[in-house]
């Protein structure tokens, strides 16, 4: 089954008309996107958008062989002129299946918001799922057979991808293609980076893909370290990298700090922005978690883990540090980095970057700064990807 993406943008396109934002201002050339429309084997058109016939011609395709036009959007939208020879656009009721003379079978998928999704099976058995903007499937059953390709709003609804993964509808060989791309994230390298972290990709308008060929499916890094200063956005970046995955275990190393209202407010803010399907555990005992099988881990953060490790080693006292504290701490760090090297889980860890700041005025402060630098370097050495977040912008240091 062959899929041609006549457009891959949001319903208003990218850039949006008259939008002055930075993302729209830079969405030029190959980064410009018309409203999403999919042409399957030249016979089935999913969503009719303005200029569809010209878009098909630019892609080296024709709409003359289209036998069915189906709409997915929550409403039919503004009137679109139907090119001569095309059948009148329609919509399949939720749960109903349509069989075309070409051998394609189309089943309408109920959504958790207005709109219709379509599961298409080709004549040779390849399976495609196409979801409308801002929607996720409703009433998914587990286990499900993996689709060969899924086209959905990855940036706007990463939880939809997580739900599909949870029931097996998206597997390791599923080609996840981002469509309905809007100005929520800058285009170009930043869009590609964020999508790759979710195991997805974007393609330019006019691209033709073979459904069932998964050679271009991006590999999600197993281990990632996210560094940054205070309020840099490092925790948000780390959470964003796993929001398209189900059953994430959030490992909080800071404890509850009973009586500290400011700390409690920070913890509450973190919990509110995390997906409801995530589980949270408060512990600094990271080695057993890394050794065990299970869902992805998000460790926030290594700097607080180090504080606990230094407390346990008595590393704040100069005499204890000289006698045994340094040796004990080095062993704890070695055990942690070896566990990271051997883990089979997907891990995203957060840590503070303090080496570029003001030199601490106390010996214990300088000791902490130095040990955190060593810990960060050792942990980063075991990761496929390392990021530095500055002013909310992620700079890739490795991977």
C-alpha positions in Angstrom: 0.0 0.0 0.0 1.4 3.4 -1.0 0.6 6.6 0.8 1.2 10.1 -0.6 0.9 12.9 1.9 -0.6 15.8 -0.1 -0.4 17.9 3.1 0.9 17.4 6.6 0.0 20.6 8.4 -2.8 21.7 10.7 -6.2 22.5 9.3 -5.1 26.2 8.9 -1.8 25.1 7.4 1.7 26.1 8.5 2.5 28.9 8.6 -0.9 30.1 9.7 -2.3 33.0 7.8 -1.4 36.3 9.4 0.2 34.7 12.4 3.3 36.7 13.6 4.8 33.9 15.8 8.4 32.8 15.4 7.4 29.3 14.3 5.2 30.6 11.5 7.9 33.1 10.5 10.4 30.3 10.0 8.0 27.8 8.4 9.3 28.4 4.9 10.2 26.3 1.9 10.2 22.6 2.9 9.0 23.5 6.4 5.8 25.0 5.0 2.8 22.6 5.2 -0.6 22.5 3.7 -3.6 21.1 5.6 -3.2 17.3 6.0 -4.7 15.1 3.3 -3.7 11.5 2.5 -3.9 9.7 -0.8 -3.8 5.9 -0.6 -2.9 3.9 -3.8 -4.5 6.7 -5.8 -7.9 5.2 -4.9 -8.8 6.6 -1.4 -8.5 10.2 -0.3 -8.6 10.9 3.4 -9.6 14.6 3.9 -10.2 16.9 1.0 -8.4 20.2 1.4 -8.1 23.3 -0.8 -5.7 22.7 -3.7 -5.7 19.0 -3.3 -5.6 18.4 -7.1 -2.6 20.8 -7.5 -0.9 19.1 -4.5 -1.3 15.7 -6.1 0.1 17.0 -9.4 3.2 18.4 -7.6 3.7 15.0 -6.0 3.5 13.3 -9.4 0.1 11.9 -8.6 -3.4 12.3 -10.0 -6.8 12.2 -8.3 -8.6 10.8 -11.4 -8.5 7.3 -9.9 -10.0 8.2 -6.5 -13.0 6.1 -5.7 -13.8 7.4 -2.2 -13.2 10.6 -0.3 -13.6 10.4 3.5 -13.6 13.3 6.0 -12.0 13.0 9.5 -12.3 16.5 10.9 -14.7 17.3 13.8 -16.8 19.2 11.2 -16.8 19.5 7.5 -15.2 22.9 7.8 -15.4 25.6 5.1 -16.8 24.6 1.8 -14.1 23.1 -0.4 -14.6 22.9 -4.1 -14.7 19.2 -5.2 -12.5 18.8 -8.2 -14.2 17.5 -11.3 -14.4 13.7 -11.3 -14.0 13.2 -7.6 -16.9 11.6 -5.7 -18.7 13.6 -3.1 -16.9 13.6 0.3 -18.5 11.6 3.1 -17.9 10.1 6.5 -18.2 6.5 7.7 -20.2 6.1 11.0 -18.1 5.1 14.0 -17.6 1.3 14.1 -18.8 0.8 10.6 -16.7 -0.7 7.8 -16.5 0.2 4.2 -15.1 -2.0 1.4 -13.9 -0.5 -1.8 -13.9 -2.2 -5.2 -10.1 -1.7 -5.1 -9.8 -4.2 -2.2 -9.3 -1.6 0.5 -11.3 -2.0 3.7 -11.9 1.1 5.8 -13.2 1.0 9.4 -14.3 4.2 11.2 -12.6 4.5 14.6 -14.5 6.3 17.4 -12.5 9.2 19.0 -12.4 10.8 22.4 -13.2 14.1 20.8 -15.3 15.1 17.8 -14.0 13.7 14.6 -13.5 10.3 12.9 -10.4 8.1 12.7 -9.9 5.6 9.9 -8.2 2.2 10.0 -7.4 1.1 6.5 -6.4 -2.4 5.4 -4.8 -2.6 2.0 -5.4 -5.4 -0.6 -2.2 -7.1 0.5 -2.9 -6.8 4.2 -0.9 -3.7 5.2 -2.6 -1.7 8.0 -2.8 2.1 8.4 -4.4 4.2 11.1 -5.2 7.8 10.5 -6.4 10.1 13.2 -7.9 13.6 13.0 -6.3 16.6 14.6 -6.6 16.8 18.4 -8.0 13.3 18.8 -7.2 10.0 20.3 -9.0 6.7 19.9 -11.8 5.9 22.4 -12.4 2.4 23.8 -9.2 0.7 22.8 -9.1 -3.0 23.4 -6.0 -4.9 24.6 -4.2 -6.6 23.0 -4.4 -5.1 19.6 -2.6 -6.0 16.4 0.2 -3.5 15.6 -0.4 -1.2 12.6 2.2 -0.9 10.0 1.8 2.9 9.9 0.1 5.4 12.1 -0.5 9.0 11.1 -1.6 11.3 13.9 -1.1 14.6 15.7 2.0 13.6 17.7 2.8 17.1 19.0 -0.7 18.0 20.0 -1.8 14.6 21.4 1.2 12.6 22.5 -1.1 10.8 24.9 -2.9 9.3 21.8 0.4 7.6 20.9 0.9 6.4 24.5 -2.6 4.8 24.5 -1.9 3.1 21.2 1.4 1.8 22.6 -0.3 0.6 25.7 -2.5 -1.9 23.9 0.0 -2.9 21.3 -1.5 -1.0 18.4 1.9 0.7 17.9 4.9 -1.6 18.1 8.7 -1.3 17.5 8.2 -1.6 13.7 5.2 0.8 13.4 6.1 3.8 11.3 4.7 6.8 13.3 4.3 9.8 11.0 3.4 13.2 12.4 0.5 15.0 10.6 -1.6 18.1 11.5 1.7 19.8 12.3 1.0 23.2 13.8 3.1 26.1 15.2 3.3 24.6 18.7 7.0 23.8 18.1 9.5 25.4 15.8 9.9 23.5 12.5 13.0 22.0 11.1 15.6 20.4 13.4 13.7 21.1 16.6 10.5 19.4 15.3 12.6 16.4 14.1 14.4 16.2 17.4 11.2 16.1 19.5 9.4 13.6 17.2 12.5 11.3 17.2 12.4 11.2 21.0 8.8 9.9 20.7 9.7 7.3 18.0 8.0 9.4 15.3 9.0 11.4 12.3 7.8 14.2 10.0 7.9 14.1 6.2 7.5 17.0 3.8 4.4 17.6 1.9 4.2 15.5 -1.3 6.2 12.6 0.2 5.2 9.1 -0.9 5.7 6.3 1.7 5.4 2.5 1.5 3.1 1.3 4.3 4.8 -1.6 5.9 8.4 -0.5 5.3 9.9 0.4 8.7 13.5 1.1 7.8 13.0 4.8 8.5 11.4 4.3 12.0 13.6 6.3 14.4 15.3 4.4 17.3 14.3 5.9 20.7 17.4 6.4 22.8 17.4 3.9 25.7 19.3 6.3 28.1 19.1 10.1 28.1 20.6 12.6 30.4 19.0 16.1 30.5 21.1 18.8 32.1 20.3 22.4 32.8 20.4 25.2 35.4 17.7 26.3 37.7 14.3 26.9 36.0 15.9 26.2 32.6 13.1 23.9 31.6 15.1 20.7 32.0 12.3 18.8 33.9 9.7 19.8 31.3 12.0 18.6 28.5 12.5 15.3 30.3 8.8 14.8 30.8 8.1 15.7 27.2 10.4 13.0 26.0 8.3 10.3 27.6 4.7 11.6 27.3 4.1 9.5 24.2 4.8 6.3 26.2 2.5 4.5 28.7 3.0 3.5 32.3 6.1 5.6 32.9 7.6 5.3 36.5 8.5 8.8 37.8 11.3 8.4 40.3 11.4 11.4 42.7 14.7 11.6 44.6 13.9 14.7 46.6 11.6 13.3 49.3 8.7 15.0 50.8 10.5 17.5 53.1 7.7 17.6 55.7 6.9 21.2 56.7 8.5 22.9 53.7 5.6 24.5 52.0 7.6 25.9 49.1 9.0 22.4 48.3 5.5 21.0 48.5 4.2 23.5 46.0 7.0 22.5 43.6 6.2 18.8 43.9 2.5 19.6 43.3 3.3 21.5 40.2 5.3 18.7 38.8 2.6 16.1 39.5 -0.1 18.2 37.9 1.6 18.4 34.6 2.5 14.7 34.4 0.1 12.3 32.6 -2.4 10.6 34.8 -1.2 7.1 33.7 2.3 7.7 35.2 3.2 6.2 38.6 5.4 7.9 41.1 7.9 6.5 43.6 10.0 8.5 46.0 13.4 6.9 46.5 17.1 7.3 46.1 17.7 3.6 45.7 18.1 3.7 41.9 20.2 0.6 41.3 17.5 -2.0 41.8 15.1 0.0 39.6 17.6 0.1 36.8 18.3 -3.6 37.1 14.6 -4.6 37.0 12.5 -5.0 33.9 9.7 -2.6 33.5 8.3 0.6 31.9 10.4 3.7 31.2 12.0 5.5 34.2 12.1 9.2 34.6 14.6 10.1 37.3 14.3 13.6 38.7 16.9 14.4 39.7 20.5 13.2 40.1 21.6 16.3 42.0 19.2 15.4 44.8 20.3 11.8 44.7 23.9 13.1 45.2 22.8 15.1 48.2 21.4 12.0 49.8 24.5 10.0 48.9 26.8 12.6 50.4 24.6 12.7 53.6 24.9 8.9 53.9 28.7 9.0 53.4 29.2 11.9 55.8 30.8 13.8 53.0 30.1 17.2 54.4 32.5 16.8 57.3 36.1 17.4 56.2 37.5 14.7 58.6 35.0 12.1 57.6 35.5 12.9 53.9 39.3 12.5 54.2 39.0 9.3 56.3 36.3 7.3 54.4 33.6 9.6 53.0 35.3 10.1 49.6 35.8 6.4 49.1 32.2 5.6 50.0 30.8 8.2 47.7 32.9 7.1 44.8 31.7 3.6 45.2 28.0 4.7 45.3 28.6 6.7 42.0 30.4 3.7 40.4 27.5 1.4 41.3 25.0 3.8 39.8 26.9 4.3 36.5 27.4 0.5 36.1 23.6 0.0 36.7 22.9 2.6 33.9 25.3 0.8 31.6 23.5 -2.6 32.2 19.9 -1.4 32.3 17.4 -2.7 29.7 14.8 0.0 30.5 14.3 3.3 28.8 15.7 5.9 31.2 15.5 9.7 31.1 17.4 11.3 34.0 17.5 15.0 35.0 20.5 16.7 36.7 21.6 20.3 37.4 24.5 21.8 35.6 26.3 23.9 38.3 29.9 24.0 37.0 29.2 27.2 35.0 27.9 29.2 37.9 29.4 31.1 40.8 32.1 29.3 42.7 30.6 28.3 46.1 32.0 30.2 49.1 32.3 27.1 51.4 34.4 24.0 51.1 31.3 21.8 51.4 29.6 23.7 48.6 32.7 23.4 46.3 32.9 19.7 47.2 29.2 19.2 46.1 29.8 21.2 42.9 32.8 19.0 42.0 31.1 15.7 42.8 28.0 16.6 40.8 30.2 17.5 37.9 31.9 14.0 38.2 28.5 12.3 38.6 27.1 14.1 35.5 30.1 13.2 33.4 30.0 9.5 34.5 26.3 9.2 33.9 26.5 11.0 30.5 29.2 8.6 29.4 26.6 5.7 29.6 23.9 7.5 27.7 23.1 7.5 24.0 21.8 11.0 24.2 22.7 14.0 26.4 20.9 17.4 26.3 21.7 20.7 27.8 18.6 22.9 28.3 19.2 26.7 28.3 16.2 29.1 28.5 13.8 26.3 27.6 15.8 25.4 24.5 17.5 22.0 24.3 21.0 21.8 22.9 22.0 18.3 21.8 25.5 17.4 23.3 25.4 13.7 22.2 23.1 11.6 20.0 
